[in-house]
Each structure stands twice: as structure tokens, then as C-alpha cells.
Amino acid sequence: MTLRRARGWLLRLVRQRAWSAAIGAALVLPAAWVELTGRFAAWWVDGLALVVGATGIALLWTGIVGAPADWVD
């Protein structure tokens, strides 16, 4: 049930472009810092930074470009 709520929250977030871009930028910046500085030795920190960074880039892109249409007339 928790995953369904998280998915619904994420889908509602994507429809709000300003919030999507802001949260995307907030996720990308720390993930890029972790990846570029290399201060953390744990292997899972790099993996988590990649996942968070990719999610942030996707949200940022959706906030800039907008969500695609569900169908084409």
C-alpha cells in the first residue's frame, strides 16, 4: 500500500511543473556533490546518489518541458 501512495504522490508532483523543477533541482545538487567529491567510501552511497540524481534529473526535465500527452489526436 505504501508504494501505491508514493507512486500517486510522484504522479501528482509531475503535473505541477514548478514543484517538479524545484524538487528535481534539490535532488540533483546533493547527488552531484556526492558523485563528484568522492568523500564517501561506502559503495551504496554512490549507488544511492546515482538513483537520486537520475530521479532529480527526470523531475527537473519534466518541470522544464512539461509532461507528455497521454494520447495523440
N, CA, C and O atoms as a Maestro MAE file, in Angstrom:
{
 s_m_m2io_version
 :::
 2.0.0
}

f_m_ct {
 s_m_title
 :::
 protein
 m_atom[292] {
  # First column is atom index #
  i_m_mmod_type
  r_m_x_coord
  r_m_y_coord
  r_m_z_coord
  i_m_residue_number
  s_m_chain_name
  s_m_pdb_residue_name
  s_m_pdb_atom_name
  i_m_atomic_number
  :::
  1 25 0.821 -1.195 0.000 1 A "MET " " N  " 7
  2 3 0.000 0.000 0.000 1 A "MET " " CA " 6
  3 2 0.866 1.261 0.000 1 A "MET " " C  " 6
  4 15 0.495 2.268 -0.604 1 A "MET " " O  " 8
  5 25 1.998 1.213 0.662 2 A "THR " " N  " 7
  6 3 2.857 2.387 0.742 2 A "THR " " CA " 6
  7 2 3.434 2.740 -0.626 2 A "THR " " C  " 6
  8 15 3.546 3.919 -0.963 2 A "THR " " O  " 8
  9 25 3.800 1.734 -1.414 3 A "LEU " " N  " 7
  10 3 4.328 2.011 -2.743 3 A "LEU " " CA " 6
  11 2 3.277 2.652 -3.646 3 A "LEU " " C  " 6
  12 15 3.605 3.502 -4.473 3 A "LEU " " O  " 8
  13 25 2.030 2.253 -3.493 4 A "ARG " " N  " 7
  14 3 0.967 2.851 -4.303 4 A "ARG " " CA " 6
  15 2 0.776 4.321 -3.942 4 A "ARG " " C  " 6
  16 15 0.529 5.150 -4.818 4 A "ARG " " O  " 8
  17 25 0.891 4.644 -2.658 5 A "ARG " " N  " 7
  18 3 0.772 6.040 -2.236 5 A "ARG " " CA " 6
  19 2 1.949 6.866 -2.746 5 A "ARG " " C  " 6
  20 15 1.768 7.999 -3.192 5 A "ARG " " O  " 8
  21 25 3.153 6.301 -2.682 6 A "ALA " " N  " 7
  22 3 4.331 7.012 -3.178 6 A "ALA " " CA " 6
  23 2 4.228 7.248 -4.679 6 A "ALA " " C  " 6
  24 15 4.582 8.321 -5.167 6 A "ALA " " O  " 8
  25 25 3.745 6.254 -5.406 7 A "ARG " " N  " 7
  26 3 3.576 6.400 -6.853 7 A "ARG " " CA " 6
  27 2 2.548 7.483 -7.172 7 A "ARG " " C  " 6
  28 15 2.764 8.292 -8.074 7 A "ARG " " O  " 8
  29 25 1.448 7.506 -6.450 8 A "GLY " " N  " 7
  30 3 0.430 8.531 -6.656 8 A "GLY " " CA " 6
  31 2 0.948 9.913 -6.347 8 A "GLY " " C  " 6
  32 15 0.647 10.866 -7.067 8 A "GLY " " O  " 8
  33 25 1.736 10.038 -5.270 9 A "TRP " " N  " 7
  34 3 2.325 11.325 -4.924 9 A "TRP " " CA " 6
  35 2 3.270 11.790 -6.018 9 A "TRP " " C  " 6
  36 15 3.284 12.969 -6.374 9 A "TRP " " O  " 8
  37 25 4.062 10.866 -6.553 10 A "LEU " " N  " 7
  38 3 5.008 11.221 -7.609 10 A "LEU " " CA " 6
  39 2 4.277 11.633 -8.892 10 A "LEU " " C  " 6
  40 15 4.690 12.582 -9.559 10 A "LEU " " O  " 8
  41 25 3.214 10.940 -9.235 11 A "LEU " " N  " 7
  42 3 2.449 11.302 -10.428 11 A "LEU " " CA " 6
  43 2 1.773 12.661 -10.277 11 A "LEU " " C  " 6
  44 15 1.699 13.419 -11.245 11 A "LEU " " O  " 8
  45 25 1.277 12.985 -9.081 12 A "ARG " " N  " 7
  46 3 0.696 14.309 -8.856 12 A "ARG " " CA " 6
  47 2 1.768 15.386 -8.877 12 A "ARG " " C  " 6
  48 15 1.518 16.506 -9.321 12 A "ARG " " O  " 8
  49 25 2.960 15.051 -8.400 13 A "LEU " " N  " 7
  50 3 4.061 16.013 -8.408 13 A "LEU " " CA " 6
  51 2 4.472 16.373 -9.825 13 A "LEU " " C  " 6
  52 15 4.765 17.536 -10.106 13 A "LEU " " O  " 8
  53 25 4.498 15.404 -10.715 14 A "VAL " " N  " 7
  54 3 4.922 15.638 -12.096 14 A "VAL " " CA " 6
  55 2 3.983 16.619 -12.797 14 A "VAL " " C  " 6
  56 15 4.418 17.357 -13.681 14 A "VAL " " O  " 8
  57 25 2.728 16.638 -12.427 15 A "ARG " " N  " 7
  58 3 1.765 17.542 -13.060 15 A "ARG " " CA " 6
  59 2 1.941 18.989 -12.628 15 A "ARG " " C  " 6
  60 15 1.463 19.895 -13.310 15 A "ARG " " O  " 8
  61 25 2.612 19.224 -11.517 16 A "GLN " " N  " 7
  62 3 2.868 20.579 -11.044 16 A "GLN " " CA " 6
  63 2 4.295 20.946 -11.413 16 A "GLN " " C  " 6
  64 15 5.243 20.551 -10.735 16 A "GLN " " O  " 8
  65 25 4.442 21.703 -12.492 17 A "ARG " " N  " 7
  66 3 5.753 21.936 -13.097 17 A "ARG " " CA " 6
  67 2 6.712 22.688 -12.196 17 A "ARG " " C  " 6
  68 15 7.895 22.348 -12.156 17 A "ARG " " O  " 8
  69 25 6.260 23.678 -11.484 18 A "ALA " " N  " 7
  70 3 7.159 24.458 -10.634 18 A "ALA " " CA " 6
  71 2 7.712 23.618 -9.486 18 A "ALA " " C  " 6
  72 15 8.908 23.657 -9.198 18 A "ALA " " O  " 8
  73 25 6.838 22.866 -8.841 19 A "TRP " " N  " 7
  74 3 7.292 22.000 -7.753 19 A "TRP " " CA " 6
  75 2 8.191 20.894 -8.271 19 A "TRP " " C  " 6
  76 15 9.169 20.526 -7.620 19 A "TRP " " O  " 8
  77 25 7.866 20.369 -9.427 20 A "SER " " N  " 7
  78 3 8.677 19.310 -10.016 20 A "SER " " CA " 6
  79 2 10.090 19.791 -10.304 20 A "SER " " C  " 6
  80 15 11.057 19.083 -10.023 20 A "SER " " O  " 8
  81 25 10.215 20.981 -10.858 21 A "ALA " " N  " 7
  82 3 11.536 21.537 -11.155 21 A "ALA " " CA " 6
  83 2 12.300 21.848 -9.872 21 A "ALA " " C  " 6
  84 15 13.505 21.609 -9.801 21 A "ALA " " O  " 8
  85 25 11.627 22.371 -8.871 22 A "ALA " " N  " 7
  86 3 12.298 22.718 -7.616 22 A "ALA " " CA " 6
  87 2 12.786 21.476 -6.876 22 A "ALA " " C  " 6
  88 15 13.919 21.438 -6.397 22 A "ALA " " O  " 8
  89 25 11.941 20.475 -6.785 23 A "ILE " " N  " 7
  90 3 12.349 19.244 -6.099 23 A "ILE " " CA " 6
  91 2 13.402 18.507 -6.912 23 A "ILE " " C  " 6
  92 15 14.310 17.904 -6.340 23 A "ILE " " O  " 8
  93 25 13.296 18.546 -8.232 24 A "GLY " " N  " 7
  94 3 14.311 17.928 -9.080 24 A "GLY " " CA " 6
  95 2 15.678 18.561 -8.882 24 A "GLY " " C  " 6
  96 15 16.683 17.856 -8.783 24 A "GLY " " O  " 8
  97 25 15.722 19.886 -8.824 25 A "ALA " " N  " 7
  98 3 16.996 20.573 -8.581 25 A "ALA " " CA " 6
  99 2 17.520 20.274 -7.187 25 A "ALA " " C  " 6
  100 15 18.727 20.142 -6.988 25 A "ALA " " O  " 8
  101 25 16.609 20.166 -6.215 26 A "ALA " " N  " 7
  102 3 17.017 19.852 -4.853 26 A "ALA " " CA " 6
  103 2 17.570 18.434 -4.733 26 A "ALA " " C  " 6
  104 15 18.370 18.160 -3.839 26 A "ALA " " O  " 8
  105 25 17.163 17.545 -5.605 27 A "LEU " " N  " 7
  106 3 17.704 16.181 -5.594 27 A "LEU " " CA " 6
  107 2 19.003 16.069 -6.384 27 A "LEU " " C  " 6
  108 15 19.888 15.296 -6.016 27 A "LEU " " O  " 8
  109 25 19.122 16.833 -7.463 28 A "VAL " " N  " 7
  110 3 20.301 16.733 -8.326 28 A "VAL " " CA " 6
  111 2 21.543 17.300 -7.648 28 A "VAL " " C  " 6
  112 15 22.617 16.704 -7.736 28 A "VAL " " O  " 8
  113 25 21.417 18.423 -6.985 29 A "LEU " " N  " 7
  114 3 22.586 19.092 -6.419 29 A "LEU " " CA " 6
  115 2 23.332 18.245 -5.384 29 A "LEU " " C  " 6
  116 15 24.549 18.105 -5.509 29 A "LEU " " O  " 8
  117 25 22.677 17.672 -4.371 30 A "PRO " " N  " 7
  118 3 23.436 16.841 -3.432 30 A "PRO " " CA " 6
  119 2 23.964 15.553 -4.069 30 A "PRO " " C  " 6
  120 15 25.037 15.071 -3.708 30 A "PRO " " O  " 8
  121 25 23.205 15.000 -5.017 31 A "ALA " " N  " 7
  122 3 23.672 13.780 -5.683 31 A "ALA " " CA " 6
  123 2 24.921 14.061 -6.506 31 A "ALA " " C  " 6
  124 15 25.848 13.250 -6.528 31 A "ALA " " O  " 8
  125 25 24.951 15.196 -7.176 32 A "ALA " " N  " 7
  126 3 26.150 15.564 -7.941 32 A "ALA " " CA " 6
  127 2 27.320 15.824 -7.012 32 A "ALA " " C  " 6
  128 15 28.456 15.476 -7.337 32 A "ALA " " O  " 8
  129 25 27.063 16.427 -5.866 33 A "TRP " " N  " 7
  130 3 28.139 16.681 -4.910 33 A "TRP " " CA " 6
  131 2 28.738 15.370 -4.399 33 A "TRP " " C  " 6
  132 15 29.957 15.246 -4.287 33 A "TRP " " O  " 8
  133 25 27.893 14.405 -4.094 34 A "VAL " " N  " 7
  134 3 28.387 13.106 -3.619 34 A "VAL " " CA " 6
  135 2 29.183 12.413 -4.708 34 A "VAL " " C  " 6
  136 15 30.233 11.832 -4.431 34 A "VAL " " O  " 8
  137 25 28.704 12.463 -5.938 35 A "GLU " " N  " 7
  138 3 29.406 11.792 -7.033 35 A "GLU " " CA " 6
  139 2 30.733 12.465 -7.380 35 A "GLU " " C  " 6
  140 15 31.712 11.780 -7.674 35 A "GLU " " O  " 8
  141 25 30.776 13.779 -7.349 36 A "LEU " " N  " 7
  142 3 31.967 14.495 -7.802 36 A "LEU " " CA " 6
  143 2 33.047 14.638 -6.736 36 A "LEU " " C  " 6
  144 15 34.230 14.707 -7.071 36 A "LEU " " O  " 8
  145 25 32.669 14.683 -5.458 37 A "THR " " N  " 7
  146 3 33.694 14.847 -4.430 37 A "THR " " CA " 6
  147 2 34.375 13.538 -4.093 37 A "THR " " C  " 6
  148 15 35.582 13.526 -3.854 37 A "THR " " O  " 8
  149 25 33.648 12.444 -4.065 38 A "GLY " " N  " 7
  150 3 34.242 11.145 -3.750 38 A "GLY " " CA " 6
  151 2 34.680 11.008 -2.304 38 A "GLY " " C  " 6
  152 15 35.610 10.254 -2.018 38 A "GLY " " O  " 8
  153 25 34.041 11.710 -1.391 39 A "ARG " " N  " 7
  154 3 34.421 11.650 0.021 39 A "ARG " " CA " 6
  155 2 33.873 10.425 0.734 39 A "ARG " " C  " 6
  156 15 34.363 10.070 1.806 39 A "ARG " " O  " 8
  157 25 32.890 9.785 0.175 40 A "PHE " " N  " 7
  158 3 32.260 8.655 0.841 40 A "PHE " " CA " 6
  159 2 32.808 7.357 0.289 40 A "PHE " " C  " 6
  160 15 32.859 7.172 -0.927 40 A "PHE " " O  " 8
  161 25 33.220 6.454 1.167 41 A "ALA " " N  " 7
  162 3 33.857 5.214 0.743 41 A "ALA " " CA " 6
  163 2 32.863 4.062 0.581 41 A "ALA " " C  " 6
  164 15 33.183 3.057 -0.055 41 A "ALA " " O  " 8
  165 25 31.677 4.196 1.141 42 A "ALA " " N  " 7
  166 3 30.709 3.103 1.063 42 A "ALA " " CA " 6
  167 2 30.174 2.976 -0.359 42 A "ALA " " C  " 6
  168 15 29.856 3.974 -1.006 42 A "ALA " " O  " 8
  169 25 30.080 1.749 -0.832 43 A "TRP " " N  " 7
  170 3 29.643 1.511 -2.205 43 A "TRP " " CA " 6
  171 2 28.188 1.904 -2.402 43 A "TRP " " C  " 6
  172 15 27.812 2.350 -3.486 43 A "TRP " " O  " 8
  173 25 27.365 1.745 -1.375 44 A "TRP " " N  " 7
  174 3 25.942 2.013 -1.533 44 A "TRP " " CA " 6
  175 2 25.642 3.506 -1.625 44 A "TRP " " C  " 6
  176 15 24.597 3.895 -2.148 44 A "TRP " " O  " 8
  177 25 26.543 4.344 -1.124 45 A "VAL " " N  " 7
  178 3 26.323 5.785 -1.208 45 A "VAL " " CA " 6
  179 2 26.399 6.243 -2.666 45 A "VAL " " C  " 6
  180 15 25.608 7.080 -3.101 45 A "VAL " " O  " 8
  181 25 27.346 5.694 -3.411 46 A "ASP " " N  " 7
  182 3 27.443 6.041 -4.832 46 A "ASP " " CA " 6
  183 2 26.206 5.578 -5.604 46 A "ASP " " C  " 6
  184 15 25.695 6.304 -6.456 46 A "ASP " " O  " 8
  185 25 25.732 4.378 -5.305 47 A "GLY " " N  " 7
  186 3 24.532 3.881 -5.972 47 A "GLY " " CA " 6
  187 2 23.302 4.698 -5.635 47 A "GLY " " C  " 6
  188 15 22.485 4.997 -6.505 47 A "GLY " " O  " 8
  189 25 23.175 5.055 -4.375 48 A "LEU " " N  " 7
  190 3 22.043 5.879 -3.951 48 A "LEU " " CA " 6
  191 2 22.106 7.259 -4.595 48 A "LEU " " C  " 6
  192 15 21.080 7.815 -4.984 48 A "LEU " " O  " 8
  193 25 23.312 7.810 -4.705 49 A "ALA " " N  " 7
  194 3 23.466 9.116 -5.352 49 A "ALA " " CA " 6
  195 2 23.079 9.041 -6.824 49 A "ALA " " C  " 6
  196 15 22.491 9.983 -7.354 49 A "ALA " " O  " 8
  197 25 23.397 7.943 -7.486 50 A "LEU " " N  " 7
  198 3 23.004 7.801 -8.895 50 A "LEU " " CA " 6
  199 2 21.495 7.731 -9.053 50 A "LEU " " C  " 6
  200 15 20.935 8.361 -9.951 50 A "LEU " " O  " 8
  201 25 20.832 6.970 -8.190 51 A "VAL " " N  " 7
  202 3 19.374 6.841 -8.275 51 A "VAL " " CA " 6
  203 2 18.697 8.171 -7.954 51 A "VAL " " C  " 6
  204 15 17.776 8.582 -8.660 51 A "VAL " " O  " 8
  205 25 19.143 8.842 -6.900 52 A "VAL " " N  " 7
  206 3 18.560 10.132 -6.527 52 A "VAL " " CA " 6
  207 2 18.839 11.175 -7.607 52 A "VAL " " C  " 6
  208 15 17.969 11.984 -7.929 52 A "VAL " " O  " 8
  209 25 20.039 11.159 -8.163 53 A "GLY " " N  " 7
  210 3 20.374 12.106 -9.225 53 A "GLY " " CA " 6
  211 2 19.553 11.883 -10.477 53 A "GLY " " C  " 6
  212 15 19.098 12.842 -11.101 53 A "GLY " " O  " 8
  213 25 19.359 10.626 -10.854 54 A "ALA " " N  " 7
  214 3 18.556 10.334 -12.046 54 A "ALA " " CA " 6
  215 2 17.100 10.733 -11.834 54 A "ALA " " C  " 6
  216 15 16.462 11.258 -12.746 54 A "ALA " " O  " 8
  217 25 16.576 10.490 -10.649 55 A "THR " " N  " 7
  218 3 15.207 10.909 -10.348 55 A "THR " " CA " 6
  219 2 15.097 12.429 -10.379 55 A "THR " " C  " 6
  220 15 14.117 12.975 -10.884 55 A "THR " " O  " 8
  221 25 16.097 13.103 -9.842 56 A "GLY " " N  " 7
  222 3 16.098 14.558 -9.850 56 A "GLY " " CA " 6
  223 2 16.167 15.127 -11.256 56 A "GLY " " C  " 6
  224 15 15.480 16.097 -11.574 56 A "GLY " " O  " 8
  225 25 16.999 14.520 -12.101 57 A "ILE " " N  " 7
  226 3 17.095 14.984 -13.493 57 A "ILE " " CA " 6
  227 2 15.765 14.776 -14.214 57 A "ILE " " C  " 6
  228 15 15.328 15.638 -14.975 57 A "ILE " " O  " 8
  229 25 15.125 13.637 -13.974 58 A "ALA " " N  " 7
  230 3 13.829 13.377 -14.613 58 A "ALA " " CA " 6
  231 2 12.777 14.388 -14.150 58 A "ALA " " C  " 6
  232 15 11.998 14.892 -14.959 58 A "ALA " " O  " 8
  233 25 12.756 14.680 -12.853 59 A "LEU " " N  " 7
  234 3 11.793 15.668 -12.359 59 A "LEU " " CA " 6
  235 2 12.113 17.067 -12.879 59 A "LEU " " C  " 6
  236 15 11.206 17.817 -13.238 59 A "LEU " " O  " 8
  237 25 13.377 17.415 -12.920 60 A "LEU " " N  " 7
  238 3 13.773 18.726 -13.430 60 A "LEU " " CA " 6
  239 2 13.408 18.867 -14.903 60 A "LEU " " C  " 6
  240 15 12.896 19.907 -15.316 60 A "LEU " " O  " 8
  241 25 13.661 17.849 -15.686 61 A "TRP " " N  " 7
  242 3 13.323 17.878 -17.109 61 A "TRP " " CA " 6
  243 2 11.816 17.993 -17.311 61 A "TRP " " C  " 6
  244 15 11.354 18.747 -18.168 61 A "TRP " " O  " 8
  245 25 11.057 17.246 -16.524 62 A "THR " " N  " 7
  246 3 9.606 17.320 -16.637 62 A "THR " " CA " 6
  247 2 9.099 18.689 -16.222 62 A "THR " " C  " 6
  248 15 8.132 19.194 -16.793 62 A "THR " " O  " 8
  249 25 9.747 19.298 -15.226 63 A "GLY " " N  " 7
  250 3 9.345 20.632 -14.815 63 A "GLY " " CA " 6
  251 2 9.632 21.674 -15.871 63 A "GLY " " C  " 6
  252 15 8.884 22.643 -16.001 63 A "GLY " " O  " 8
  253 25 10.697 21.496 -16.627 64 A "ILE " " N  " 7
  254 3 11.068 22.462 -17.667 64 A "ILE " " CA " 6
  255 2 10.229 22.248 -18.921 64 A "ILE " " C  " 6
  256 15 9.660 23.199 -19.456 64 A "ILE " " O  " 8
  257 25 10.148 21.014 -19.390 65 A "VAL " " N  " 7
  258 3 9.498 20.699 -20.661 65 A "VAL " " CA " 6
  259 2 8.001 20.470 -20.507 65 A "VAL " " C  " 6
  260 15 7.222 20.843 -21.383 65 A "VAL " " O  " 8
  261 25 7.599 19.862 -19.405 66 A "GLY " " N  " 7
  262 3 6.198 19.517 -19.184 66 A "GLY " " CA " 6
  263 2 5.958 18.037 -19.427 66 A "GLY " " C  " 6
  264 15 6.744 17.368 -20.097 66 A "GLY " " O  " 8
  265 25 4.882 17.545 -18.883 67 A "ALA " " N  " 7
  266 3 4.536 16.146 -19.054 67 A "ALA " " CA " 6
  267 2 4.007 15.896 -20.460 67 A "ALA " " C  " 6
  268 15 3.262 16.722 -20.986 67 A "ALA " " O  " 8
  269 25 4.374 14.776 -21.081 68 A "PRO " " N  " 7
  270 3 3.869 14.497 -22.419 68 A "PRO " " CA " 6
  271 2 2.368 14.141 -22.382 68 A "PRO " " C  " 6
  272 15 1.843 13.716 -21.352 68 A "PRO " " O  " 8
  273 25 1.723 14.317 -23.483 69 A "ALA " " N  " 7
  274 3 0.297 13.977 -23.583 69 A "ALA " " CA " 6
  275 2 0.120 12.463 -23.506 69 A "ALA " " C  " 6
  276 15 1.000 11.696 -23.898 69 A "ALA " " O  " 8
  277 25 -1.028 12.057 -22.998 70 A "ASP " " N  " 7
  278 3 -1.312 10.628 -22.892 70 A "ASP " " CA " 6
  279 2 -1.656 10.015 -24.238 70 A "ASP " " C  " 6
  280 15 -1.464 8.815 -24.433 70 A "ASP " " O  " 8
  281 25 -2.153 10.805 -25.160 71 A "TRP " " N  " 7
  282 3 -2.509 10.312 -26.472 71 A "TRP " " CA " 6
  283 2 -2.316 11.416 -27.506 71 A "TRP " " C  " 6
  284 15 -2.190 12.592 -27.165 71 A "TRP " " O  " 8
  285 25 -2.296 11.020 -28.761 72 A "VAL " " N  " 7
  286 3 -2.135 11.974 -29.868 72 A "VAL " " CA " 6
  287 2 -3.379 11.901 -30.720 72 A "VAL " " C  " 6
  288 15 -3.768 10.817 -31.156 72 A "VAL " " O  " 8
  289 25 -4.018 13.043 -30.969 73 A "ASP " " N  " 7
  290 3 -5.216 13.056 -31.803 73 A "ASP " " CA " 6
  291 2 -4.858 13.064 -33.279 73 A "ASP " " C  " 6
  292 15 -5.748 13.075 -34.129 73 A "ASP " " O  " 8
  :::
 }
 m_bond[291] {
  # First column is bond index #
  i_m_from
  i_m_to
  i_m_order
  :::
  1 1 2 1
  2 2 3 1
  3 3 4 2
  4 3 5 1
  5 5 6 1
  6 6 7 1
  7 7 8 2
  8 7 9 1
  9 9 10 1
  10 10 11 1
  11 11 12 2
  12 11 13 1
  13 13 14 1
  14 14 15 1
  15 15 16 2
  16 15 17 1
  17 17 18 1
  18 18 19 1
  19 19 20 2
  20 19 21 1
  21 21 22 1
  22 22 23 1
  23 23 24 2
  24 23 25 1
  25 25 26 1
  26 26 27 1
  27 27 28 2
  28 27 29 1
  29 29 30 1
  30 30 31 1
  31 31 32 2
  32 31 33 1
  33 33 34 1
  34 34 35 1
  35 35 36 2
  36 35 37 1
  37 37 38 1
  38 38 39 1
  39 39 40 2
  40 39 41 1
  41 41 42 1
  42 42 43 1
  43 43 44 2
  44 43 45 1
  45 45 46 1
  46 46 47 1
  47 47 48 2
  48 47 49 1
  49 49 50 1
  50 50 51 1
  51 51 52 2
  52 51 53 1
  53 53 54 1
  54 54 55 1
  55 55 56 2
  56 55 57 1
  57 57 58 1
  58 58 59 1
  59 59 60 2
  60 59 61 1
  61 61 62 1
  62 62 63 1
  63 63 64 2
  64 63 65 1
  65 65 66 1
  66 66 67 1
  67 67 68 2
  68 67 69 1
  69 69 70 1
  70 70 71 1
  71 71 72 2
  72 71 73 1
  73 73 74 1
  74 74 75 1
  75 75 76 2
  76 75 77 1
  77 77 78 1
  78 78 79 1
  79 79 80 2
  80 79 81 1
  81 81 82 1
  82 82 83 1
  83 83 84 2
  84 83 85 1
  85 85 86 1
  86 86 87 1
  87 87 88 2
  88 87 89 1
  89 89 90 1
  90 90 91 1
  91 91 92 2
  92 91 93 1
  93 93 94 1
  94 94 95 1
  95 95 96 2
  96 95 97 1
  97 97 98 1
  98 98 99 1
  99 99 100 2
  100 99 101 1
  101 101 102 1
  102 102 103 1
  103 103 104 2
  104 103 105 1
  105 105 106 1
  106 106 107 1
  107 107 108 2
  108 107 109 1
  109 109 110 1
  110 110 111 1
  111 111 112 2
  112 111 113 1
  113 113 114 1
  114 114 115 1
  115 115 116 2
  116 115 117 1
  117 117 118 1
  118 118 119 1
  119 119 120 2
  120 119 121 1
  121 121 122 1
  122 122 123 1
  123 123 124 2
  124 123 125 1
  125 125 126 1
  126 126 127 1
  127 127 128 2
  128 127 129 1
  129 129 130 1
  130 130 131 1
  131 131 132 2
  132 131 133 1
  133 133 134 1
  134 134 135 1
  135 135 136 2
  136 135 137 1
  137 137 138 1
  138 138 139 1
  139 139 140 2
  140 139 141 1
  141 141 142 1
  142 142 143 1
  143 143 144 2
  144 143 145 1
  145 145 146 1
  146 146 147 1
  147 147 148 2
  148 147 149 1
  149 149 150 1
  150 150 151 1
  151 151 152 2
  152 151 153 1
  153 153 154 1
  154 154 155 1
  155 155 156 2
  156 155 157 1
  157 157 158 1
  158 158 159 1
  159 159 160 2
  160 159 161 1
  161 161 162 1
  162 162 163 1
  163 163 164 2
  164 163 165 1
  165 165 166 1
  166 166 167 1
  167 167 168 2
  168 167 169 1
  169 169 170 1
  170 170 171 1
  171 171 172 2
  172 171 173 1
  173 173 174 1
  174 174 175 1
  175 175 176 2
  176 175 177 1
  177 177 178 1
  178 178 179 1
  179 179 180 2
  180 179 181 1
  181 181 182 1
  182 182 183 1
  183 183 184 2
  184 183 185 1
  185 185 186 1
  186 186 187 1
  187 187 188 2
  188 187 189 1
  189 189 190 1
  190 190 191 1
  191 191 192 2
  192 191 193 1
  193 193 194 1
  194 194 195 1
  195 195 196 2
  196 195 197 1
  197 197 198 1
  198 198 199 1
  199 199 200 2
  200 199 201 1
  201 201 202 1
  202 202 203 1
  203 203 204 2
  204 203 205 1
  205 205 206 1
  206 206 207 1
  207 207 208 2
  208 207 209 1
  209 209 210 1
  210 210 211 1
  211 211 212 2
  212 211 213 1
  213 213 214 1
  214 214 215 1
  215 215 216 2
  216 215 217 1
  217 217 218 1
  218 218 219 1
  219 219 220 2
  220 219 221 1
  221 221 222 1
  222 222 223 1
  223 223 224 2
  224 223 225 1
  225 225 226 1
  226 226 227 1
  227 227 228 2
  228 227 229 1
  229 229 230 1
  230 230 231 1
  231 231 232 2
  232 231 233 1
  233 233 234 1
  234 234 235 1
  235 235 236 2
  236 235 237 1
  237 237 238 1
  238 238 239 1
  239 239 240 2
  240 239 241 1
  241 241 242 1
  242 242 243 1
  243 243 244 2
  244 243 245 1
  245 245 246 1
  246 246 247 1
  247 247 248 2
  248 247 249 1
  249 249 250 1
  250 250 251 1
  251 251 252 2
  252 251 253 1
  253 253 254 1
  254 254 255 1
  255 255 256 2
  256 255 257 1
  257 257 258 1
  258 258 259 1
  259 259 260 2
  260 259 261 1
  261 261 262 1
  262 262 263 1
  263 263 264 2
  264 263 265 1
  265 265 266 1
  266 266 267 1
  267 267 268 2
  268 267 269 1
  269 269 270 1
  270 270 271 1
  271 271 272 2
  272 271 273 1
  273 273 274 1
  274 274 275 1
  275 275 276 2
  276 275 277 1
  277 277 278 1
  278 278 279 1
  279 279 280 2
  280 279 281 1
  281 281 282 1
  282 282 283 1
  283 283 284 2
  284 283 285 1
  285 285 286 1
  286 286 287 1
  287 287 288 2
  288 287 289 1
  289 289 290 1
  290 290 291 1
  291 291 292 2
  :::
 }
}
